[in-house]
């Protein structure tokens, strides 16, 4: 886990291989970050979003790596972002009842306060902002 620059808002990032095993590693990064920030109440939602974003990158991106970043953007707000090396934007689709996939971005949109895609010269960054409820954290 690499901590971002001291001049930036608190953030952790990790470069991971573009493999299914990285979904678990990305969730661990997000969980550990939320615990550091005493925001455990948001862990389940943040891990769900992380799983969906990293899974999309693993399935649809190109090249061998993805970058996962989790940032503290407010007192009880976090941003989960995944950078991949494909310039093809993700597509929000309406999956049918019998479809086995296609619900990832709809799930991200449903549980986040905002989400989006930033085009980068070498690929894209897809991100989701989450409000963490007050809890026993």
C-alpha positions as CSV (number, residue, x, y, z in Angstrom):
1,X,0.0,0.0,0.0
2,X,1.5,3.3,-1.1
3,X,0.5,6.5,0.6
4,X,0.0,9.5,-1.6
5,X,2.0,12.7,-1.3
6,X,1.8,14.6,2.0
7,X,0.5,17.7,0.2
8,X,-2.6,15.9,-1.1
9,X,-5.6,14.7,0.7
10,X,-5.1,11.3,2.4
11,X,-5.0,8.6,-0.2
12,X,-3.6,5.1,-0.8
13,X,-2.9,3.5,-4.1
14,X,-1.6,0.3,-5.5
15,X,-0.7,-1.0,-8.9
16,X,-2.0,-4.5,-9.4
17,X,-1.8,-7.0,-12.2
18,X,-4.9,-7.1,-14.4
19,X,-6.0,-10.5,-13.0
20,X,-9.1,-11.7,-11.1
21,X,-6.9,-12.2,-8.0
22,X,-6.4,-8.4,-7.9
23,X,-10.1,-7.9,-7.1
24,X,-9.4,-9.3,-3.6
25,X,-6.2,-7.3,-3.2
26,X,-8.0,-4.1,-4.2
27,X,-10.7,-4.8,-1.6
28,X,-8.0,-5.3,1.1
29,X,-6.4,-1.9,0.1
30,X,-9.8,-0.2,0.5
31,X,-10.7,-1.9,3.7
32,X,-7.3,-1.1,5.3
33,X,-7.6,2.5,4.2
34,X,-11.1,2.9,5.7
35,X,-9.9,1.4,9.0
36,X,-6.9,3.9,9.1
37,X,-9.5,6.7,8.6
38,X,-11.9,5.2,11.2
39,X,-14.6,4.8,8.5
40,X,-15.3,1.1,8.9
41,X,-19.0,1.8,8.6
42,X,-18.5,2.3,4.8
43,X,-16.4,-0.8,4.3
44,X,-19.0,-3.0,2.8
45,X,-20.2,-0.5,0.2
46,X,-16.7,0.6,-0.6
47,X,-15.6,-3.0,-1.2
48,X,-18.6,-3.6,-3.4
49,X,-17.8,-0.6,-5.5
50,X,-14.1,-1.7,-5.6
51,X,-15.0,-5.2,-6.7
52,X,-17.2,-3.9,-9.6
53,X,-14.7,-1.3,-10.9
54,X,-11.7,-3.7,-10.7
55,X,-13.7,-6.5,-12.3
56,X,-14.6,-4.3,-15.2
57,X,-11.0,-3.3,-15.7
58,X,-9.9,-6.9,-15.5
59,X,-12.4,-8.0,-18.1
60,X,-12.4,-5.1,-20.5
61,X,-9.1,-3.2,-20.3
62,X,-5.8,-3.9,-22.0
63,X,-2.2,-4.2,-20.9
64,X,-1.1,-5.9,-17.8
65,X,-1.9,-3.6,-14.9
66,X,-4.6,-1.5,-13.2
67,X,-4.1,1.2,-10.5
68,X,-6.5,1.3,-7.6
69,X,-6.7,4.5,-5.4
70,X,-8.8,5.2,-2.4
71,X,-8.9,8.9,-1.2
72,X,-10.4,10.7,1.7
73,X,-12.3,13.6,0.1
74,X,-14.3,14.8,3.0
75,X,-14.8,14.1,6.7
76,X,-17.0,11.1,5.9
77,X,-16.5,10.8,2.2
78,X,-14.2,8.5,0.2
79,X,-13.5,8.2,-3.5
80,X,-12.6,4.8,-5.0
81,X,-10.9,5.1,-8.4
82,X,-9.5,2.5,-10.9
83,X,-7.2,3.5,-13.7
84,X,-6.8,1.1,-16.6
85,X,-5.0,1.4,-19.9
86,X,-8.0,1.3,-22.2
87,X,-9.5,4.4,-23.7
88,X,-12.8,2.7,-24.3
89,X,-15.4,4.2,-21.8
90,X,-17.5,1.8,-19.8
91,X,-21.2,1.4,-20.7
92,X,-24.0,1.5,-18.2
93,X,-26.5,-1.1,-19.5
94,X,-29.8,-2.4,-18.3
95,X,-29.1,-6.1,-17.7
96,X,-32.1,-8.4,-18.0
97,X,-33.2,-10.8,-15.3
98,X,-31.5,-13.8,-17.0
99,X,-28.3,-11.9,-17.9
100,X,-25.3,-13.3,-16.0
101,X,-23.4,-10.0,-16.1
102,X,-23.9,-6.3,-16.9
103,X,-25.0,-5.0,-13.5
104,X,-21.7,-3.6,-12.2
105,X,-22.0,0.0,-13.2
106,X,-25.7,0.1,-12.3
107,X,-24.7,-1.1,-8.8
108,X,-21.9,1.5,-8.6
109,X,-24.4,4.2,-9.6
110,X,-27.0,3.0,-7.1
111,X,-24.7,3.0,-4.0
112,X,-22.5,6.0,-4.8
113,X,-23.2,9.7,-4.4
114,X,-21.5,10.4,-7.7
115,X,-19.5,8.5,-10.2
116,X,-17.8,9.2,-13.5
117,X,-15.0,8.5,-16.0
118,X,-12.0,10.7,-16.7
119,X,-10.2,10.3,-20.0
120,X,-6.5,10.0,-19.7
121,X,-3.9,10.2,-22.5
122,X,-3.1,6.5,-22.0
123,X,-6.5,5.2,-20.7
124,X,-9.2,6.2,-18.3
125,X,-10.0,6.6,-14.6
126,X,-13.4,5.4,-13.4
127,X,-14.3,6.7,-9.9
128,X,-17.1,6.6,-7.4
129,X,-17.7,8.9,-4.4
130,X,-19.2,7.4,-1.3
131,X,-20.7,9.0,1.8
132,X,-19.8,6.9,4.9
133,X,-22.6,6.8,7.4
134,X,-21.9,7.6,11.0
135,X,-21.5,4.3,12.9
136,X,-19.6,2.5,15.5
137,X,-16.3,3.1,13.7
